[in-house]
Amino acid sequence: MFFFKKPNIQTLKAKNNVKGLIKALNYKSESMEQKDIQIRTDALVALGEIGDTQATIPIINIINSISIRSMIQDKYNRELREVAIIALGQIGNSQAVEYLINILGKTCESIHTFHDPSWKHIHIIRKQCRCIAEILGEIGDKHATHAIAKLLIHDDRDIRKISVETLDKCGWQPQQDEDAVYYWIAKNELDKCLEIGSDAVEPAILLLSHKDEELQFRAAVLLSQIGSDRAIESLGDFLKNTSPGNRRVISSYLRAGNGNKLAIPILIDMLRDNDSDTCQNSAEALDKCGWQPQQDEDAVYYWIAKNEFDKCVELGSLAVNPILHRYIKVSSSFTSMSENSIIKDAIEVAIIKIGSPAVEPILHMLRSESIRNPSTLVVDMMLVDMMRKLGDERAVAPLIKIVKDYPPKQSDRDSVIMAAIRALGEIGDEQAVAPLIKIVKDYPPKQEEYCGIIGAAADALGKIGDERGVLPLIEAYKRRPHLRQTELERYAQLYGVTWEKFLNALVQIGEPAVNSLVSLLQVSTKYDSIVLALGEIGDTRAIEPLIEKMKSASIFSKDNGSIPEVLGKFGDTRAVEPLIREINYGNYHRTIKVIKALGEIGDERAVEPLIHALLRSGSADIMIQAAESLGKIGDIRAIEPLTETLSKYDGTLSHHRIKYAVSRALGKLSE
């Protein structure tokens, strides 16, 4: 119906004309101007202030005519609906209260009606819910507060917050009932729920299946604290499906609880949790329950949780897979590194004690995880290192596969390859020789970072000791870069370390490498390292070639005495005459090593040349070394020149050194 004349709301209100105001609720002008909404809004305000129950149904009709969707889309409809709700609350009769309770529920549930609502739409709905709840709270009707209390477990957290705030504002006092449990859980004041006692169990159990994880978790905490049979039994499914963090917290409450034996199956299941704190809490809770581990898998997880790995060793093969998974977790963790290192070391000891039964499970992990996934690099490296310590030949083929198929594109991958190569060297199986030789032949590499892998391969060949490795190592050493002085600093820890490892590997191979090293010595101008390598091997076939190399060395050679030093270690008298001829060579450092070598050999033919060096050299260091060598040879012809030398030096620092050396030599001659 249209008014032919615009109604005067103020006049109608002043005359208390309820029917006229009700009629104004439907006012629309012919032009359908927006100001029609204002008239209807003013009429609602007036009816609310008058408070006549005749207006209840008409106001309800206004609310019903405005859907949630139209309220969201049109701000004028939204305002009209909100004013109507306020007016209905002001009337406050039982019919109004019942309707407001109903519309509150529907409005809250409409949050789920929109599949993809924007934040603004949700905000509008929540605001209207707050409005209705506050009005019901102000009415204070028992049924109204109960309706608000139902929202304490609504899926939407903001609705729950509105419910709590509304109940607090209207001075609502929770009793010892279900609403009180939901109220205190919504406020996260679980101590108040504990005061309610066993009556809180069933409401809390219902919340374990709630859509909101926050309410689920709070309910689970409450049940774990109550600790009754019914409370404990209800936690099983929740703990299987909840987050690791939630399990950790619940396990801590069970640990602190009363040791209810009904918790034992739950706690045993949580011993297998990926979180070490959860496992430890569960083990301690089992202790409180009086549970005793048997000779089964449950016992393995129990002892792992307690970090008592010696107990796992007693269980043998049964413990291998669980203990390996704990080892992997600890090895790949970046938290509490010092504590993890202690645990990792203890697990390594346990696995090595278990021994052979651990080999196949480790290899299975390597086959299933290696190569495909870069995130397993750390784990792979740890497993490979474990195989190295176990030293089982069954690991050779899988380790060779890692060496071949793990492309060295980054430093972490290099670490895995090098770990596999080291393991092959430690195991010492000849199957590894060919792939290791292939790596060594790639020296110098196209990628500088690959030097570490080549160096590791050289080490492994040396440890295996197969003579097939000799020529490839020699050839690789011959191909070493000839660096300029400006490049030395940059490459000192890169190329230098690698080519020295070729010689170290040849030393480890030993006698099969001597002839090749001698051949290399004969054509090398920088030969100190080769000479020292021959000295380390100690094969007498090297003596004559070393003597010849020493004879042919130019006075301008950079040789600082490596050959005399090695000849002295051999102690062979064939070197005496050649060494005597080198005393006056002219190279200061080399002369000292020649004199020392003659003393090491101990042949009397060296006495006169050494006396001459003592009396005629004029160098304190040469005199000191000559005195020491004369003392070692022990020929009495040295007594007089040593005594003469002792008598003619004063108290300068260098003279003190000479006198000390001479005195020691005389002491040896007098023995």
Buried (B, 14 or more C-beta within 10 A) or exposed (E): EEBEEEBBBEEBBEEEBBEBBBBBBBBBEEEEEEEBBBBBBBBBBBBBEBEBEEBBEBBBEBBEEBEBEEBBEBEBBBBBBBBBBBBBBBBBBEBBBBBBBEBBBEBBBBBEEBEEBEEEBBEBBBEBBBBBBBBBBBBEBEEBBBBBBBBBBBBBEBBBBBBBBBBEEBEBEBEEBBBBBBBBBBBEEBEBBEEBEEEBBEBBBBBBEBEBEBBBBBBBBBBBBBBBEBBBBBBEEBBEEBEEEBBBBBBBBBBBBEBBEBBBEBBBBBBBBEBBBBBBBBBBBBBBBEBEBEEEBBBBBBBBBBBBBEBBBBBBEBBBBBBBBBBBBBBBBEEEEEEBEEBBEBBBBBBBBBBEEBBBBBBEBBEEBBBEEEEBBBBBBBBBBBBBEBBBEBBBEBBBBBBBEBEBEEEEBBBBBBBBBBBBBBBBBEBBBEBBBEBBBBBBBEEEBBBBBBBBBBBBBBBBBBEBBBEBBBBBBEEBBEBEEEEEEEBEEBBBEBBBBBBBBBBBBBEBBBBBBBEBBEEBEEBBBBBBBBBBBBBEEBBBBBBBBBEEBEEEBEBBBBBBBBBBBBEBEBBBEBBBEBBEBEBEEBBBBBBBBBBBBBBEBBBBBBBBBBBEBEBBBBBBBBBBBBBBBBBEBBBEBBEEBBEEBEEEEEEEBBBEBBEBBBEBBEE
